[in-house]
Amino acid sequence: LNSRLHQLTAWSNDPVADPPAEWLLLQDGRTLQAWSATPSAWAAPGVAYRVTHGAGFTRVSHERGDLLVELQWCVDLNLPVRQLRLRVHNRGGRTQTLRAVAVAEWMMGERRADRHTVHTTLHRQRLPEGKLTALLCTQQEAGAGFGGSTAWLACAGAAHEGEDWTCDRREFLDARGAPVLPDHLGQLQGSGLDPCAALGVRLDLPPGAHAEQIFLLGHSPSAEAARSDAARAAVVPAVQRLAEVRAFWAGLLGATQVQTPDPLFDTLVNHWLLYQAVSCRLWAKAGFYQAGGATGFRDQLQDTLALVWAAPGLLRTQILRCASRQFVQGDVQHWWHEPGGAGVRTHFSDDLLWLPHALLHHLQATGDTELMNEMVPFLDSPPVPEGAEDLYGTPTVSDQQGSVYEHAARALDLSLRVGEHGLPLMGTGDWNDGMNRVGAAGRGESVWLAWFLCPLVAGMAPLARTRGDRARADRWEEASRGWRAALESQAWDGAWYRRAFFDNGQALGSAANAEARIDLIAQAWAVLSAAAPVPHQQQAMASAREHLADEPNGLLRLLTPPLEHAEPSAGYIQAYPPGVRENGGQYTHGGVWALMAQAALEAAGHAPHSDLPYQWFTWLSPAHRATHASHGKVYGLEPYAVAGDVYAEPPYAGRGGWSWYTGAASWLHRAAVESVFGLKMDAQTLSLQPALPAHWPRAEITLRRGERSLQILLLQAASEEAVPTDAALLQPGEQVAWPQLPLRSRFVVRLPARAP
């Protein structure tokens, strides 16, 4: 529910020591040597651990002497419970006796001081097949709205001799504070301890035997509920729980599957990108670099855009959730914390506009017009004080409510104000939060925001007219005409589009600037908005390729040169070292938008077909970068999790930063499916206008929903592969009414030959 304000066990952003707050220790009953089942400070010397990550589970295995040890964990689909399944195989010729001790160091809050407000208790219960032992930790104070909630660690199975447990972490520290494993646990419980849950069991393994022990870590709203939940969870077979988890993820991730000559591309698109978007961004809201816990208005809306085919209900739910965080005046909370709703009210100019953006995306993809009529209350709060950038607080729910359409319309209404150049006001950020000083005085203007607004008006105005809201539609369209005129006069710099104008009228992102002369998203969205004249779209992207594409390092810079000494200051972006994050690094969001813009130009026939969309995908892909002969040596991050940014300046050019907890995973999935494969799909029709690389002779994409399966084979002109007899031929760009097709349909798209 909130990975920052209610951490069950401690999160640590320590890249050197990486201290665990949960451990599973093994001890040899003969030698009393202890070691960890996972890589950590307790790891066995000289032992190699093999770590396998999958959708919804992780498995860690190692060999130590005659023992083969495997620990696998997953999270229950129906209960807030994580299962740890320990399996040990004795491959030797003598009996082995092991002691397995599972330990959870309770946090139960945001800070370690919160640990002093908990009460720990032991709970035992007979089960049909043995007994349950659970150690409960109940939060006594109502901090952040979690009073009474209870975390617990339990083990279940056949009765074993004796009881080995404690709720006091001090038993695992010697007089000097060094970690130790005591011979026996002290069976301490209550208040005033250094709270933890530690459960030990004995495993006897004759020669050739296998042993298994299940540990369960859970969370419940109360101690009474914890006792019930632990008993319910303990009777679910471990194999069944894992099978259910894997089946769930197979269904979600299997909705869109591709098959290409590039296995890394396939693995990311078919598995890891949506998994990152859902498991990390929507659910955990945490990663190694940040335990955020909050919901970002723009952030989680963007995450759900890629799920419109696989799980349209998640996007619908997120739209309703975000509508409920909008103030009466039309602005929104930049982010907020559950369960109380405390968050920050700001002058960011783009947050509120992602609501109509997501609404239009949902309507086009699903035809669910009833969503517009759902009634959602607004929020009330004091305004942001004069001269302040934001206001943190807990707003109240207003007596006023409106339809989802009304919420989206108010967002547009509030975004019509312009500055002296005729462009929308930037506020204290317009997607790039680091440019918080450009429009801090209320006069700065954003070029990117104008691009973002133009298609919103194009989509929302017809909806307004169908609802009899003609005056509003007219007002929006009049504003849009003004933005478009300003974009082609004030914003055009001669070879590319400027990025913004400061409060004092000075341009940002102009050839006249010594720093930040050109910005990537201003060029990409000139294409994605379809609001710029085609010649300017072509020239803007040509300039982006010339100045921002770094071929030797495989990078698409967000801007160049980085900001260091510029006056006036654009904001805290200049506090980043040059080439890091938004300050001239490869910021993955912007890079994905550039990829999509290049593919859109080629699909429309405004640029010759090239390998650039695919090439840029490989620059943004963690798998391709991590396995690259030279880039992989400096990248330093997981190959399966998208990074928010990659550094672009020596001595760290190519080093990845901020993996997992980035909304770019969702956008990269969309780029692969909608741009590289060129799939355009709405509630009634589909078509493909691919941007495949020339060296792929063929590629396939399969769409599944329920019993429906649509398989589409794409063949290059030079391919000699025969068209399957049961497949219909489809021309690039040709629309097909897919709901009227048989439940199992196959198509072939033969791509035209490329011009030399």
C-alpha positions in Angstrom: 0.0 0.0 0.0 2.8 2.4 0.8 6.4 1.3 0.4 7.8 4.4 2.1 5.5 5.2 5.0 4.8 1.6 5.9 7.9 -0.5 5.2 7.5 -3.9 6.8 11.2 -4.5 6.7 13.8 -1.8 6.2 14.8 -0.5 2.7 18.4 0.4 2.3 19.9 2.4 -0.5 23.4 1.3 0.3 25.2 0.2 -2.9 28.3 -0.9 -1.0 27.2 -2.9 2.0 23.6 -3.6 0.8 22.6 -4.8 4.3 19.6 -7.2 4.2 16.7 -6.7 6.5 15.5 -10.2 5.9 17.7 -13.3 5.9 17.5 -17.1 5.8 20.4 -18.7 7.5 21.5 -22.3 7.4 23.7 -24.0 10.1 25.5 -27.3 9.9 24.4 -29.3 12.9 27.8 -31.0 13.2 30.3 -28.1 12.6 27.9 -25.3 13.7 29.1 -23.3 10.7 26.4 -20.9 9.5 25.8 -19.3 6.1 23.1 -17.6 4.1 20.8 -19.1 1.5 21.2 -15.9 -0.5 24.2 -13.7 -1.4 24.8 -11.3 1.5 27.2 -10.6 4.3 26.4 -14.1 5.7 27.2 -15.8 2.3 29.3 -18.9 2.4 32.9 -18.2 1.4 33.8 -19.5 -2.0 30.2 -20.4 -2.8 28.7 -19.3 -6.1 25.1 -18.3 -6.0 22.9 -18.6 -9.0 20.0 -16.1 -9.1 17.1 -16.6 -11.5 14.4 -13.9 -11.8 11.0 -14.6 -13.5 7.7 -13.0 -13.6 6.4 -13.1 -10.0 9.2 -15.2 -8.6 12.9 -15.4 -7.8 15.0 -18.4 -7.2 18.5 -18.5 -5.6 20.5 -21.7 -5.5 23.9 -22.8 -4.5 26.0 -25.9 -3.6 27.9 -26.3 -0.4 29.7 -29.6 0.0 27.2 -32.4 -0.6 24.2 -30.0 -0.2 22.2 -28.5 -3.0 20.2 -25.6 -1.6 17.4 -23.7 -3.4 15.3 -20.9 -2.1 12.4 -19.7 -4.1 9.9 -16.9 -3.3 6.7 -15.5 -4.8 3.8 -13.4 -3.7 0.3 -14.9 -3.3 -2.3 -13.6 -5.7 -5.1 -13.4 -3.2 -3.5 -12.6 0.1 -0.8 -10.1 1.1 1.6 -13.0 1.7 5.1 -13.8 0.4 6.1 -17.5 0.3 9.7 -18.6 0.8 10.2 -22.2 -0.2 13.4 -23.7 1.0 14.5 -27.0 -0.5 17.7 -28.9 0.4 19.0 -32.1 -1.3 21.7 -34.2 0.4 23.8 -35.8 -2.3 26.3 -37.2 0.1 26.7 -40.6 1.8 26.1 -39.5 5.4 23.1 -38.0 7.2 23.1 -34.2 7.5 21.3 -32.2 10.1 20.6 -28.6 9.3 19.1 -25.7 11.2 17.3 -23.2 9.1 16.5 -19.8 10.6 14.4 -17.2 8.9 14.7 -13.6 10.2 12.7 -10.5 9.4 13.9 -7.2 11.0 10.6 -5.3 11.4 10.4 -1.6 10.4 6.6 -1.0 10.4 6.9 2.6 9.3 9.1 5.1 7.5 12.0 5.4 10.0 13.8 3.1 12.3 12.4 5.1 15.2 9.0 3.7 14.3 10.2 0.2 15.4 9.8 1.3 19.0 6.0 1.7 18.7 5.3 -2.0 18.0 4.3 -5.0 20.0 5.4 -8.6 19.2 3.6 -11.8 20.0 3.8 -15.5 19.4 0.9 -17.4 17.9 0.5 -21.2 17.6 -2.2 -23.1 15.9 -2.9 -26.7 15.0 -3.5 -27.3 11.3 -4.9 -30.4 9.6 -1.3 -31.4 8.6 0.8 -30.3 11.5 1.1 -26.9 13.2 1.5 -23.3 12.5 3.9 -21.0 14.4 3.7 -17.3 13.7 5.4 -14.3 15.1 3.2 -11.2 14.9 4.3 -7.5 15.0 1.5 -5.0 15.6 1.9 -1.3 15.1 0.5 0.4 18.2 0.4 3.9 16.9 -1.7 5.3 14.1 1.2 6.9 12.2 0.4 7.6 8.6 -2.9 5.8 9.0 -1.5 2.3 9.7 -2.2 1.9 13.4 -3.1 -1.7 14.4 -1.7 -3.2 11.2 0.2 -6.4 11.8 3.1 -8.0 9.9 3.9 -11.6 10.6 6.4 -14.4 9.8 5.2 -18.0 10.0 6.3 -21.5 9.3 4.0 -24.5 9.0 4.4 -28.2 8.6 4.9 -31.4 10.7 5.6 -30.8 14.3 9.3 -30.6 15.2 11.1 -31.0 18.5 11.4 -27.9 20.6 10.7 -24.2 19.7 13.3 -22.0 18.2 12.1 -18.4 18.0 12.5 -14.9 19.2 11.2 -11.4 18.6 14.4 -9.6 19.7 17.0 -8.8 17.1 19.6 -8.1 19.8 20.1 -11.9 20.1 21.8 -11.8 16.7 24.4 -9.2 17.8 27.5 -9.9 20.0 28.9 -7.5 22.5 30.6 -5.5 19.8 27.5 -5.3 17.5 28.8 -7.9 15.1 26.2 -10.3 13.7 26.1 -13.8 15.2 23.7 -16.8 15.1 23.0 -17.8 18.7 22.8 -21.5 19.6 19.3 -21.1 20.8 16.8 -18.4 20.3 15.5 -16.8 23.5 11.7 -16.9 23.0 11.3 -13.2 23.8 8.1 -11.3 22.9 6.3 -8.1 23.8 7.2 -4.4 23.7 10.4 -2.5 24.1 12.5 -5.0 22.1 14.6 -4.5 19.0 11.8 -6.0 17.1 12.2 -8.8 14.6 10.7 -12.2 13.9 13.1 -15.2 13.9 11.9 -18.8 13.4 14.2 -21.8 13.4 13.5 -25.3 12.2 15.6 -28.5 12.1 16.0 -30.4 8.9 17.2 -34.1 9.0 18.5 -35.4 5.6 19.6 -39.0 5.3 21.9 -39.8 2.3 20.1 -38.9 -1.0 17.1 -37.3 0.8 15.3 -34.1 0.1 13.9 -31.7 2.7 11.5 -28.8 2.3 10.4 -25.9 4.6 8.0 -23.1 3.8 8.2 -19.7 5.5 5.5 -17.1 5.0 5.8 -13.3 5.4 2.5 -11.5 5.5 0.7 -8.3 6.4 -2.8 -7.9 7.8 -5.0 -5.0 9.1 -5.0 -6.3 12.7 -3.5 -9.0 14.9 -6.7 -10.9 14.8 -6.8 -10.8 11.0 -3.1 -11.9 11.0 -3.8 -15.1 12.9 -6.6 -15.9 10.4 -4.6 -14.9 7.3 -1.6 -17.0 8.4 -3.7 -20.1 8.9 -5.4 -19.6 5.5 -2.0 -19.1 3.8 -0.4 -22.0 5.5 -2.8 -24.6 4.0 -2.2 -23.5 0.4 0.3 -25.9 -1.2 3.5 -24.1 -2.2 3.5 -25.6 -5.7 -0.1 -24.4 -6.2 0.7 -20.9 -5.1 3.6 -20.6 -7.4 1.6 -22.1 -10.3 -1.1 -19.6 -9.8 1.4 -16.7 -9.8 3.0 -17.9 -13.0 -0.4 -18.4 -14.7 -1.4 -14.9 -13.8 1.7 -13.3 -15.2 1.6 -15.6 -18.3 -1.9 -14.3 -19.0 -1.1 -10.6 -18.6 2.2 -10.7 -20.4 1.0 -13.1 -23.0 -1.6 -10.7 -24.3 1.0 -9.3 -26.8 3.8 -11.5 -28.0 6.4 -10.9 -30.7 8.8 -13.2 -32.4 11.8 -11.6 -34.3 15.4 -12.6 -35.2 16.5 -10.6 -32.1 15.9 -12.7 -28.9 16.8 -9.7 -26.6 14.1 -7.6 -28.2 11.6 -10.5 -27.8 12.5 -11.1 -24.2 12.0 -7.5 -23.2 8.7 -7.0 -25.2 7.2 -10.4 -24.2 8.1 -10.3 -20.6 10.2 -7.7 -18.8 8.8 -4.3 -19.9 5.2 -4.8 -18.8 6.4 -6.8 -15.8 8.4 -3.7 -14.7 5.5 -1.4 -15.3 3.1 -3.4 -13.3 5.1 -5.0 -10.5 7.4 -2.1 -9.8 5.6 1.1 -10.9 1.9 0.3 -10.2 2.3 -2.1 -7.2 5.6 -1.7 -5.3 6.3 2.0 -6.1 9.8 1.3 -5.0 13.2 0.3 -6.4 16.8 0.1 -5.2 17.2 3.9 -5.6 14.0 5.0 -4.0 11.2 3.6 -1.8 8.7 6.2 -3.0 5.4 4.8 -1.9 3.4 7.7 -3.3 1.3 7.7 -6.4 2.4 10.2 -9.1 -0.5 11.8 -11.0 1.3 11.8 -14.3 3.5 8.8 -13.5 1.1 6.0 -12.9 -1.2 7.2 -15.6 1.6 6.9 -18.1 2.4 3.4 -16.8 -1.1 2.2 -17.5 -1.2 3.5 -21.1 0.7 0.4 -22.3 -1.9 -1.9 -20.6 -4.9 -0.8 -22.7 -4.9 -4.1 -24.6 -3.6 -6.5 -22.0 -5.5 -5.1 -18.9 -7.7 -2.2 -19.9 -9.3 -2.3 -16.5 -6.1 -1.1 -14.9 -6.1 2.0 -17.0 -9.7 2.7 -16.3 -9.2 2.3 -12.6 -6.2 4.7 -12.7 -8.1 7.3 -14.5 -10.8 7.3 -11.8 -8.2 7.3 -9.1 -6.4 10.3 -10.5 -9.6 12.2 -11.2 -10.3 11.9 -7.5 -7.0 13.8 -6.8 -8.0 16.9 -8.7 -8.9 20.2 -7.0 -12.0 22.1 -7.7 -10.0 24.7 -9.6 -8.7 22.0 -12.1 -5.1 21.5 -10.9 -4.1 18.2 -9.3 -1.8 16.7 -6.7 1.6 16.1 -8.2 1.8 13.0 -6.0 0.0 11.7 -2.9 0.4 9.0 -0.2 -2.2 6.3 0.6 -4.1 5.8 2.7 -4.6 9.4 3.9 -4.1 11.3 0.7 -1.4 13.6 1.9 0.6 15.0 -1.0 1.8 18.1 -2.8 0.0 20.7 -4.7 2.2 22.5 -7.2 2.4 24.8 -10.2 3.4 22.0 -12.6 1.8 22.7 -15.9 1.6 19.1 -17.3 0.4 16.9 -14.5 -3.3 17.7 -14.9 -3.2 17.2 -18.7 -2.3 13.6 -18.5 -5.9 13.0 -17.3 -7.5 14.0 -20.7 -4.5 12.3 -22.5 -5.2 9.0 -20.7 -9.0 9.4 -21.1 -8.7 9.9 -24.9 -6.3 6.9 -25.1 -8.7 4.7 -23.2 -11.7 5.8 -25.3 -10.0 5.2 -28.6 -8.7 1.8 -27.5 -11.9 0.5 -25.8 -14.9 2.6 -26.9 -15.9 2.7 -23.3 -17.8 6.0 -23.4 -19.5 5.3 -20.1 -16.3 6.1 -18.3 -16.9 9.8 -19.2 -20.1 9.8 -17.2 -18.6 8.3 -14.0 -19.0 10.8 -11.1 -16.0 11.6 -9.0 -15.6 14.2 -6.3 -13.1 17.0 -6.4 -10.6 18.0 -3.6 -10.5 21.2 -1.5 -7.3 22.7 -0.2 -5.7 26.1 0.5 -3.9 27.4 -2.6 -0.1 27.3 -3.0 1.1 30.4 -1.0 2.3 33.4 -3.0 6.0 32.9 -3.9 6.0 29.2 -3.1 6.5 26.4 -5.6 4.3 23.9 -3.8 2.2 23.1 -0.7 2.3 19.8 1.1 -0.8 18.8 3.0 -3.8 16.6 3.2 -6.7 18.0 1.2 -10.4 17.4 2.0 -12.9 15.9 -0.3 -15.1 18.6 -1.7 -18.9 18.7 -1.8 -18.5 19.3 -5.5 -18.3 16.4 -7.9 -18.2 16.0 -11.6 -18.1 13.5 -14.4 -14.7 12.2 -15.6 -15.3 14.3 -18.7 -15.8 17.4 -16.5 -12.5 16.6 -14.7 -10.7 16.3 -18.0 -12.3 19.5 -19.3 -11.3 21.5 -16.2 -7.7 20.4 -16.8 -7.9 21.9 -20.3 -9.7 25.0 -19.0 -6.9 25.8 -16.6 -4.2 25.3 -19.3 -5.3 28.0 -21.8 -3.3 30.9 -20.3 -0.4 32.1 -22.4 2.6 34.4 -22.1 4.0 37.2 -24.2 5.0 34.8 -27.0 1.6 33.2 -27.2 2.7 29.9 -25.7 1.2 28.1 -22.7 2.6 29.0 -19.3 5.3 26.6 -18.0 4.7 27.0 -14.3 7.4 25.3 -12.2 7.8 22.3 -14.5 6.3 20.8 -17.6 7.3 17.1 -17.5 10.9 18.1 -16.9 10.6 18.8 -13.2 14.2 19.9 -13.1 13.3 23.1 -15.1 11.5 24.5 -12.1 12.9 28.0 -12.4 12.0 28.7 -16.1 8.5 29.9 -15.3 8.6 30.3 -11.5 7.4 33.9 -11.7 4.4 32.9 -13.7 5.5 34.3 -17.1 7.7 31.6 -18.5 6.3 29.6 -21.4 6.7 26.0 -22.7 7.1 24.9 -26.3 6.7 21.2 -25.4 3.5 21.9 -23.5 2.0 23.5 -26.6 2.8 20.4 -28.6 1.2 18.3 -25.9 -1.9 20.4 -25.7 -2.7 20.5 -29.5 -3.8 16.8 -29.8 -5.7 17.1 -26.5 -7.8 19.8 -27.9 -8.2 17.9 -31.2 -9.6 14.9 -29.3 -11.5 16.7 -26.5 -13.3 19.3 -28.6 -15.4 16.8 -30.5 -16.4 15.1 -27.3 -17.4 18.5 -25.8 -19.7 19.2 -28.8 -21.4 15.8 -28.5 -22.2 16.7 -24.9 -23.6 20.1 -25.8 -20.5 21.9 -24.4 -20.0 24.0 -27.6 -18.7 27.2 -25.9 -15.9 25.2 -24.2 -14.9 23.5 -27.5 -14.8 26.8 -29.3 -12.7 28.3 -26.6 -10.2 25.4 -26.7 -9.9 25.4 -30.4 -9.3 29.2 -30.5 -6.5 28.7 -28.0 -5.1 25.9 -30.1 -5.0 28.1 -33.2 -3.0 30.7 -31.1 -0.5 28.0 -29.9 0.0 26.7 -33.4 0.7 30.2 -34.8 3.2 30.9 -31.9 4.9 27.5 -32.5 5.7 28.4 -36.1 6.8 31.9 -35.4 8.1 32.4 -31.8 9.2 28.8 -31.1 10.9 28.0 -34.5 14.6 28.6 -34.2 15.5 28.1 -37.8 16.7 24.5 -37.7 14.8 23.2 -34.7 12.2 24.2 -32.1 13.1 26.0 -29.0 12.3 24.4 -25.7 10.9 27.2 -23.6 11.0 30.9 -22.7 12.1 32.2 -19.3 10.1 34.6 -17.2 12.2 37.4 -18.6 11.5 36.3 -22.2 14.9 34.8 -22.9 14.8 31.6 -25.0 15.9 28.2 -23.8 16.9 25.6 -26.4 18.0 28.0 -29.0 21.1 28.1 -31.3 21.9 31.4 -29.6 22.4 29.6 -26.2 25.8 28.5 -25.1 24.2 25.6 -23.1 21.1 23.5 -23.8 21.0 24.7 -27.4 18.7 21.9 -28.5 16.2 19.8 -26.5 15.0 16.4 -27.7 11.4 16.4 -26.6 10.6 19.7 -28.3 11.6 18.0 -31.6 10.0 14.6 -31.0 6.6 16.1 -30.0 6.6 18.3 -33.0 6.1 15.0 -34.9 4.0 13.1 -32.3 1.5 16.0 -31.9 1.0 16.1 -35.7 0.7 19.9 -35.2 3.9 21.0 -36.9 4.2 21.5 -40.7 5.8 18.4 -42.3 9.0 20.3 -43.5 9.6 21.5 -39.9 9.0 18.0 -38.5 11.6 16.7 -40.9 14.1 19.4 -40.1 13.5 19.2 -36.4 14.2 15.5 -36.3 17.2 15.9 -38.6 18.7 18.4 -36.1 18.0 16.0 -33.3 19.9 13.2 -35.1 22.7 15.5 -35.8 23.2 17.1 -32.4 21.7 14.6 -29.9 22.4 11.1 -31.3 25.8 9.9 -29.9 26.7 7.0 -32.1 30.0 5.9 -30.4 28.3 5.7 -27.0 24.9 4.5 -28.3 23.0 7.5 -26.7 20.2 9.9 -27.4 20.9 12.9 -25.3 17.9 14.8 -23.8 19.7 18.1 -24.5 23.1 19.4 -25.4 25.4 21.0 -24.2 24.6 20.3 -20.6 23.6 23.2 -18.3 26.4 24.4 -15.9 26.7 28.1 -15.9 23.6 29.4 -17.7 21.9 32.5 -16.5 19.1 32.7 -15.7 19.2 29.2 -14.1 16.7 26.7 -15.5 16.3 25.2 -12.1 17.6 22.2 -10.1 18.5 20.5 -13.4 21.7 22.5 -13.2 22.6 20.8 -9.8 23.1 17.5 -11.7 26.6 16.9 -13.0 26.8 17.5 -16.8 25.5 14.5 -18.7 23.6 13.0 -15.8 19.8 12.4 -15.8 17.9 15.4 -17.3 21.0 17.5 -17.6 22.1 16.1 -21.0 22.1 12.4 -20.2 20.1 9.8 -22.2 16.8 10.2 -20.4 14.8 7.2 -21.5 11.4 8.9 -21.7 12.8 11.4 -24.2 14.7 8.8 -26.1 11.6 6.7 -26.5 9.6 9.6 -27.8 12.3 10.3 -30.4 12.2 6.7 -31.5 8.4 7.0 -31.9 8.7 10.3 -33.7 11.2 8.9 -36.2 9.0 5.8 -36.8 6.0 8.1 -37.3 7.8 10.1 -40.0 8.8 7.0 -41.8 5.3 5.5 -41.6 3.8 8.7 -43.0 6.2 8.6 -45.9 7.9 11.8 -44.7 11.3 10.1 -44.2 12.8 7.2 -46.0 12.6 3.8 -44.2 15.6 3.3 -42.1 16.9 1.2 -39.3 16.9 4.1 -36.9 13.8 3.2 -34.9 15.3 -0.3 -34.2 18.8 1.1 -33.6 17.5 3.6 -31.1 15.5 0.8 -29.4 18.8 -1.0 -28.8 20.4 2.1 -27.4 17.5 2.4 -24.9 17.2 -1.3 -24.2 18.9 -2.6 -21.0 19.4 -6.0 -22.6 21.2 -4.7 -25.6 23.3 -2.2 -23.7 24.3 -4.7 -21.0 25.4 -7.4 -23.6 27.1 -4.9 -25.9 30.8 -5.6 -26.4 31.9 -2.1 -25.2 28.8 -0.5 -23.8 28.2 -3.4 -21.4 31.5 -2.9 -19.6 30.4 0.5 -18.3 26.6 0.1 -18.1 26.6 -1.6 -14.7 22.9 -2.3 -14.3 20.4 -5.2 -14.7 19.9 -6.4 -18.3 16.1 -6.9 -17.7 15.1 -3.6 -16.1 14.8 -0.3 -18.0 17.0 2.5 -16.5 15.6 6.0 -16.2 18.8 7.4 -17.6 22.3 6.7 -18.9 25.1 9.1 -18.3 26.5 10.9 -21.4 29.7 12.7 -20.3 33.2 11.4 -19.5 34.3 9.7 -17.4 31.0 7.9 -16.9 29.5 8.0 -20.4 27.4 4.9 -20.8 26.9 4.3 -17.1 23.2 3.5 -16.3 21.3 5.1 -13.5 18.0 4.7 -11.7 16.8 1.3 -12.9 13.4 -0.4 -12.3 11.5 2.6 -10.8 11.0 4.5 -14.1 7.9 5.0 -16.2 10.0 4.6 -19.3 9.4 0.8 -19.2 5.8 1.3 -20.3 6.8 3.8 -23.0 9.5 1.4 -24.4 6.9 -1.4 -24.7 4.6 0.9 -26.6 7.5 2.0 -28.9 8.3 -1.6 -29.7 4.7 -2.6 -30.4 3.2 0.7 -31.8 6.3 2.0 -33.6 8.7 -0.8 -34.5 5.9 -3.1 -35.3 3.7 -0.2 -36.3 0.5 -1.7 -34.7 -2.4 0.8 -34.6 -5.3 -0.7 -32.8 -8.5 0.9 -31.5 -11.9 -0.5 -30.4 -12.9 -1.5 -33.9 -9.9 -1.6 -36.2 -6.3 -2.6 -36.5 -3.5 -1.9 -39.0 0.2 -2.2 -39.2 2.7 0.3 -40.6 6.0 -1.3 -39.5 9.4 0.2 -39.1 11.3 -3.1 -39.0 15.1 -3.1 -39.6 16.1 -4.3 -43.0 18.1 -7.3 -41.6 14.9 -8.9 -40.2 13.5 -11.0 -43.0 10.4 -11.7 -40.9 8.7 -10.9 -37.7 5.5 -12.0 -36.0 3.1 -10.4 -33.5 0.3 -12.3 -31.7 -2.5 -10.6 -29.8 -4.5 -12.6 -27.3 -7.6 -11.7 -25.2 -9.7 -14.4 -23.8 -10.4 -16.9 -26.5 -9.4 -14.5 -29.3 -6.0 -14.8 -31.0 -4.8 -12.6 -33.8 -1.5 -13.7 -35.4 0.2 -11.4 -37.9 3.3 -12.3 -39.9 5.4 -9.5 -41.4 7.7 -10.4 -44.3 10.2 -8.2 -46.0 9.9 -7.9 -49.8 13.0 -9.9 -50.3 11.8 -12.8 -48.1 11.2 -16.0 -50.0 9.0 -17.4 -47.2 5.7 -18.7 -48.5 2.5 -17.2 -47.2 0.6 -19.7 -45.0 -2.5 -21.0 -46.8 -4.8 -20.1 -43.9 -3.6 -16.5 -43.7 -5.1 -13.5 -45.3 -2.9 -10.9 -47.0 -2.9 -7.5 -45.5 -1.4 -4.4 -47.0 0.7 -2.0 -44.8 -1.6 0.6 -43.3 -4.8 -1.4 -44.3 -7.4 -1.4 -41.7 -9.2 -4.5 -40.5 -12.3 -4.6 -38.3 -10.9 -7.1 -35.8 -14.0 -7.6 -33.6 -15.7 -9.2 -36.7 -12.9 -11.6 -37.3 -13.0 -15.3 -36.3 -11.6 -15.9 -32.8 -8.5 -17.3 -34.4 -7.2 -15.3 -37.3 -3.9 -15.1 -39.2 -2.6 -12.4 -41.5 0.5 -11.7 -43.5 1.8 -8.2 -44.3 4.3 -8.1 -47.2 6.5 -5.1 -46.7 7.5 -3.0 -49.8 11.1 -3.0 -51.0 13.2 -0.2 -49.6 14.5 2.5 -51.9 18.3 2.3 -52.2 
